[in-house]
């Protein structure tokens, strides 16, 4: 894949989504009194209503029907729905159980998996500066992983599930809104069944406190808007570029976990942070240089 496949809109969508995802822990920390599964169930159910209303307003219900009728697309979205559900569940559990730094490690690992998927499955080419940047990031991640072996299962699950989700969405022929609407709709029956069971057993939090109810309903926006931006970015960027931009979000989560919620911070985590941002700086400088060279070439008449 060439560098021209990275579009300005792709960068805008990508940076926007990772800035939003970097702030997500602050939101879900407000729901730490709600079980992780119930929170995920509400995220999915309320997202279905939001997305269907959005498709109706945009006149895209016909596109949704076309997506559902394509068996291959439907199977792919079923796989991506399963992957994102696992990711959400583990992530919310980690945030609400004071493992925010472990969650951030998962999203530090994820870009490296994106590079592997991009080069092996999508044949994306890596420039020398990109290879050095990846090596720096990999050293940082290895240091962090070694310093947090007891919670590595959280980080690994988050990294693998989201890397595969990004790959599936990139290669699936479905619009950002339509694809997410199908994913959440596929998951919603299980969510409704779980909430009914929770209500019958007396463990349902929803309905007991107005502020909590509003937060759970608004989780649809916190869920849907970033994922729509992500799907749009994935169509307009290589997986390697998408992966490196992603370091914005876990870096923000890392800072929030360490300095807002005062989770313990060790030397390995600090070293990881420095290596990763050195790699990100190199990657950014190289991409800016390449973009400038491409613009200059475009101005030269053939």
C-alpha positions in Angstrom: 0.0 0.0 0.0 1.3 3.4 -0.9 1.4 6.6 1.2 -1.2 8.2 -1.1 -3.8 5.9 0.6 -3.5 8.0 3.7 -6.0 10.9 3.1 -6.3 14.2 5.0 -9.9 13.2 6.0 -8.5 9.9 7.3 -6.0 11.8 9.6 -8.8 14.1 10.8 -11.1 11.1 11.6 -8.3 9.2 13.2 -6.9 11.9 15.4 -10.5 12.9 16.4 -11.5 9.4 17.5 -8.4 8.8 19.5 -8.7 12.1 21.3 -12.2 11.1 22.3 -11.2 7.6 23.3 -8.5 9.1 25.5 -11.2 10.8 27.6 -13.5 7.7 27.8 -12.1 6.4 31.2 -13.3 9.7 32.8 -16.8 8.9 31.7 -16.9 5.2 32.6 -15.3 5.9 36.0 -18.6 7.6 36.8 -20.3 4.2 36.3 -17.9 2.2 38.5 -20.9 1.2 40.7 -22.5 -0.5 37.8 -21.4 -4.0 36.7 -19.3 -4.2 33.6 -21.7 -6.5 31.8 -24.7 -4.2 32.5 -22.8 -1.2 31.3 -21.9 -2.9 28.0 -25.5 -4.1 27.6 -26.7 -0.5 27.9 -24.0 0.8 25.6 -25.2 -1.6 22.9 -29.0 -1.3 23.3 -29.1 2.5 23.4 -26.7 2.7 20.5 -29.1 0.7 18.4 -31.8 3.3 18.8 -29.4 6.2 18.2 -28.0 4.6 15.0 -31.3 3.7 13.6 -32.6 7.3 14.2 -29.5 8.7 12.6 -29.9 6.4 9.5 -33.5 7.5 9.2 -32.6 11.1 9.5 -29.9 10.7 6.8 -32.2 8.7 4.5 -29.8 5.7 4.7 -32.2 2.9 5.8 -32.0 1.5 2.2 -28.2 1.2 2.6 -28.7 -0.6 5.9 -31.0 -3.1 4.1 -28.4 -3.6 1.4 -25.8 -4.3 4.0 -27.9 -6.9 5.9 -28.8 -8.7 2.6 -25.2 -9.3 1.7 -24.4 -12.6 3.4 -20.6 -12.1 3.3 -20.8 -8.6 4.8 -23.2 -9.9 7.5 -20.9 -12.7 8.5 -18.0 -10.2 8.7 -20.0 -7.8 10.8 -21.0 -10.7 13.1 -17.3 -11.4 13.7 -16.6 -7.7 14.3 -19.5 -7.4 16.7 -18.2 -10.3 18.7 -14.7 -8.8 18.8 -15.9 -5.3 19.9 -18.2 -6.8 22.6 -15.2 -8.6 24.1 -13.2 -5.5 23.9 -15.8 -3.3 25.6 -16.4 -5.9 28.4 -12.8 -6.2 29.3 -12.1 -2.5 29.0 -15.0 -1.4 31.3 -14.1 -4.1 33.8 -10.5 -2.9 33.8 -11.5 0.8 34.3 -14.0 0.1 37.0 -11.7 -2.2 38.9 -8.7 0.2 39.0 -6.7 -1.4 36.2 -6.6 1.7 33.9 -2.9 1.4 33.3 -3.3 -2.2 32.2 -6.0 -1.0 29.8 -3.7 1.6 28.4 -1.0 -1.1 27.8 -3.5 -3.0 25.7 -3.9 0.0 23.4 -0.1 0.5 23.4 0.2 -3.1 22.1 -2.6 -2.7 19.6 -0.7 -0.5 17.1 2.1 -3.1 16.8 -0.5 -5.7 15.9 -2.0 -3.3 13.4 1.5 -3.1 11.7 1.7 -6.9 11.6 -1.8 -7.2 10.1 -1.1 -4.4 7.7 2.2 -5.8 6.4 1.3 -9.5 6.4 -2.4 -9.4 5.3 -2.7 -6.1 3.4 0.9 -6.0 2.0 1.5 -2.4 3.3 5.0 -1.2 2.7 7.2 0.2 5.6 9.7 2.9 5.0 13.0 2.7 7.0 12.0 5.5 9.4 8.7 3.7 10.1 10.6 0.5 10.9 12.8 2.4 13.4 9.7 4.0 14.9 8.1 0.6 15.3 11.3 -0.8 16.9 11.3 2.1 19.5 7.6 1.5 20.3 8.1 -2.2 20.6 10.9 -1.7 23.1 8.7 0.5 25.1 5.8 -1.9 25.1 8.1 -4.8 26.0 9.4 -2.9 29.0 5.8 -2.1 30.1 4.6 -5.6 29.6 7.5 -7.0 31.7 6.6 -4.6 34.5 3.0 -5.6 34.5 2.9 -9.4 34.0 0.0 -10.0 36.4 -2.4 -7.9 34.4 -1.0 -8.8 31.0 -4.1 -10.9 30.2 -6.2 -7.6 30.2 -3.7 -5.9 27.9 -3.4 -8.8 25.5 -7.2 -9.3 25.2 -7.8 -5.6 24.5 -5.0 -5.4 22.0 -5.9 -8.6 20.0 -9.6 -8.0 20.0 -9.3 -4.4 18.8 -6.6 -5.0 16.2 -8.8 -7.8 14.6 -11.8 -5.5 14.8 -10.0 -2.8 12.9 -8.8 -5.2 10.3 -12.3 -6.7 9.8 -13.9 -3.2 9.5 -11.3 -2.1 7.0 -11.8 -5.0 4.6 -15.6 -5.1 5.0 -17.8 -3.4 2.5 -20.1 -1.5 4.9 -20.5 2.2 5.7 -19.4 3.5 9.1 -23.0 4.0 10.4 -24.6 1.1 8.7 -21.9 -1.3 9.9 -22.1 -0.2 13.5 -25.9 -0.4 13.4 -25.7 -4.0 12.2 -23.1 -4.9 14.9 -25.1 -3.4 17.8 -28.3 -4.9 16.5 -26.8 -8.4 16.3 -25.6 -8.0 19.9 -28.8 -6.5 21.3 -30.9 -9.6 21.9 -28.3 -11.0 24.2 -28.1 -7.7 26.0 -31.9 -7.4 26.5 -32.0 -11.0 27.8 -29.2 -10.3 30.3 -30.9 -7.1 31.5 -34.2 -8.9 31.9 -32.5 -11.7 33.9 -30.7 -9.1 36.0 -34.0 -7.3 36.7 -35.7 -10.5 37.7 -32.9 -11.4 40.1 -32.9 -8.0 41.7 -29.4 -6.9 40.5 -30.4 -4.3 37.9 -28.9 -0.9 38.6 -30.8 0.9 35.8 -33.9 2.5 37.2 -32.7 3.0 40.7 -30.9 6.4 40.2 -31.7 9.1 37.7 -28.1 10.3 37.3 -26.9 6.7 36.6 -29.8 6.2 34.2 -28.8 9.3 32.2 -25.1 8.2 32.1 -26.1 4.7 30.9 -28.3 6.1 28.1 -25.7 8.7 27.1 -23.2 5.9 26.8 -24.7 5.4 23.4 -23.1 8.6 22.2 -19.8 7.7 23.9 -19.9 4.4 22.1 -21.3 5.2 18.7 -19.6 8.5 17.7 -16.0 7.3 18.2 -16.7 4.0 16.5 -18.2 5.7 13.5 -15.2 8.0 13.3 -12.9 4.9 13.6 -14.7 3.0 10.8 -14.4 6.1 8.6 -10.7 6.5 9.4 -10.0 2.8 8.8 -11.2 3.2 5.2 -9.0 6.2 4.6 -5.7 5.2 6.3 -3.3 2.3 6.2 -3.4 0.0 9.2 0.2 1.1 10.0 -0.8 4.8 10.1 -4.0 4.1 12.0 -2.0 2.2 14.5 0.6 4.9 15.2 -2.1 7.6 15.5 -3.7 5.3 18.1 -0.9 6.0 20.5 -2.7 9.3 21.3 -5.5 7.5 23.2 -3.5 5.1 25.4 -1.1 7.9 26.2 -4.0 10.0 27.5 -5.4 7.0 29.4 -1.9 6.4 30.9 -1.8 10.0 32.1 -5.3 9.8 33.5 -4.7 6.6 35.3 -1.4 7.8 36.8 -2.2 11.4 37.7 -6.0 11.7 37.9 -6.8 8.3 39.6 -3.3 8.0 41.3 -2.7 4.4 40.2 0.9 3.3 41.0 3.5 4.4 38.4 6.8 2.5 38.1 10.1 3.1 36.3 9.2 0.6 33.6 6.0 2.4 32.8 7.8 5.8 32.5 10.5 4.2 30.2 7.7 2.7 28.1 6.1 6.1 27.7 9.3 7.7 26.6 10.2 5.0 24.0 6.7 5.0 22.5 6.6 8.8 22.1 10.1 8.8 20.6 8.8 6.3 18.0 5.6 8.4 17.5 7.6 11.6 17.0 9.8 9.9 14.4 6.8 8.4 12.6 5.0 11.8 12.6 8.1 13.7 11.2 8.6 11.1 8.5 4.9 11.2 7.4 5.0 15.0 7.3 8.1 14.9 5.2 6.5 12.3 2.8 3.3 14.3 2.6 5.3 17.5 1.7 7.3 15.5 -1.0 4.0 14.2 -2.5 2.5 17.7 -2.7 5.7 19.0 -4.4 5.6 16.1 -6.9 1.9 16.8 -7.6 2.7 20.4 -8.6 5.4 19.4 -11.1 3.9 19.0 -14.6 4.3 15.6 -16.2 
